[in-house]
Amino acid sequence: MVKRMKSILLSALAAAGLGICQDVSAETATTPLLYVDNSTGNDISVINVAQNKVIATVQVGSLPHAICASGDGRQVYTTTQADFTLQQIDTATNTVTGSWPLAANPNECSVTKDGRYVVIALAGNSTATIFDTQTKQFVKTIALKGAHNCFAPMGGSNDYVYCEEQKGFDIAKIDMKTMDIVDRIKVNGEGRPFVVTPDLNTMYVALSDLSGAAIIDVPHQTIAEVVLPSTHLMNCTVEPGNTPTHGIALTTDMKKLWITDVPGAGVYVYDLQTKKLSQKIATGKCPNWFAVSSNGKWIAVTNSESNSVSILDAGRKRCCPRSRSAKAPSASSSSTCRQRPAERRSGRGHERNPHLSWPANAGHPGDVFASLSAVSSGHLDGPHQVGHDN
């Protein structure tokens, strides 16, 4: 079964024998790292964005789907859909340090900012299950109406996690103190990836059958839509035909919304102040997940049909200079794109469809992508375009 790709952008700080995830700044020599799960394979690629190369491959088991991380970036979590497990990765060594069975087929996950709890959406039995990382126990199961994605607000939170209820056309707000649903925000459609602002007052949601994004004013319970220009007929095998937009991302200054045009092989940028839409920015085939660097400079998007990840200069709204790779053909969509394939070779054949994510303490919830990590001092990464397009 074909899956989407997903990934995480992180920041790594060079230190004696140890790398610690931090925000990029002038005071520290930090660089973002990109964690990409190869979701029809069995591993996660760790990409040094500055060097534009894969620096580690973490074996996690067949069909990894989610990527989420603790606020300090020391732990990354993924779920596997072949054997229904939650996997923990130590980002200092890029090794799996824990594995726990799940009750049903998992989808996305989210970690509280302090790293204490992991919330996993289980599509197989329509619940969200909460894992305590200190006791190593599952402590609560919450019934949902069509569980799909779970994300924390931008910047991370210890107080709330949000989980979609696709059959209820809403997003459930879970109080992490009581571990109960305290609100349901109507989105008037089948939710896909979404973003919640730090003040919890606005949601940006990708919906099935909408080429664009819904903007929900939570206090006033109103919904507006951003609609993309007409595009090609859906010809992607990764996303169903009713998903012309999958990934969305909000920049760290919360002024611009990035939106995928899945069948059109590109992304758009919507200015929330001027309410104007950019021209389409070409990516690989069938772009579907976003990640945003902590300094807001880089946007990463996975291209499921190209088995690649594109990293774009957020300020210039264009790709970085292209870099060729022996493992995939060069990008044809833009002469300014720098890419690296996320696919890897193994005894099982090619692994396809990476996923993207960004660190919670860097300004974005999971999945989009959503996690941070640490690496050894010899394995530092920075953002660029990773991936090749056919």
Phi, psi and omega in degrees: 000131183281137180240169174277164173258155183214159179202172181227138172257137183229170172240136181238139179249124179290133178209171182294104177072006185207141174244134181240133181289127176215167175292148177290133179206167179288338185277339183233145181277064182260151178219147180288149172243148179244122175256124185235121176271131179268092203279355167252011175249222183215022183214174176238129178268135176252119188248127171278108187290324180295318182272349179058051178207157175282125184254346179201153174231121184254118178281124184234352184111166188291141175060058173294138185239309185260156167221128176211161186213158175291160183298328180274357176076008182281336182231134172244141180240146174220160175244151177242137185264351178281319182238011174056068179229157167256127182245140177250133181242127173278116186281350174287330182242350185054049176231153177282124183246000178194148178212130183226136182289143176254157187283341184200177181302121185270158171240238185278163178228164177214145181243137174296155188301325180279359178080005186288317186236143171246127178252124184241128173280127178251101180293333184295329178231014176055055176222167165245129179248142185247124182252128177270114184286346177276313181274348183060039180230151170277122191252347181200143172237128183243125179288135178233161179261076181091065183297138180218282180246145171234128180223151170270162175298161176307138181086353180085161181202145170262353187262322186221147168227144182247137179229135180289147170237092187296325180282341179263357183056041180211175175236124183275134177261118184255123175280117185283350174282314180266344184057043177228157174286126181248351178197156172230120183261118181290135177240358175058041177174177180277108186291146173241213176302149182212163178231137175245128180291158183301329179277000177068011185267343182226140174236141173243122192228131168277135183236147172301143178071007177243119172271091187148216182208151174263140177245115185255121171273103188295311181299322183266355177055046176242155183228129172241158181234140170257120184250129180281159175300158178303142184227193182287163172294149182295120179229025181262136179276343185282314181257147176294163185297342181265020182235068179292335171237133175241295183278143169222154179211143177253131180295159187295337175274000177060031180253341184225141180247122178265136188225132179276141169252090190300305181287339183271003177054049179193179178227156176239157176239123180255122179278115185287344178272312181272346182060040178244147181256137179287172167290161181291137176257119184291138175230205172278188182282132175058062177292137185216345177228143180248158165213146183237134180290156186296332178271001178076004186279327188240142174240128177250140178223135177273143180244100193293321182280343177264353184053051185212168174234129176257134176243127187243150174284111187294324181289319181272349180056046176209167180283159174285168178303144185288145174231127183279155178221145180287345187267356180200154178293156182289159181292137178252351186284332184201136179286354181255011184266135173247127191219160172216136181292141175271346182290146179233160176258143175207181178296342181271358182100192182291141175256131190242163165066076177285160175241151182246154174201164183230151185292137182300319182281358178262358173123005180216151176287190182293184179017069103228031142039143194196077172196165180238156176208169175247153178222166177292160189298338179273002186233069181254146182232159174221162187282139172198185178277125181244115178142155174235144180252147176274000000 
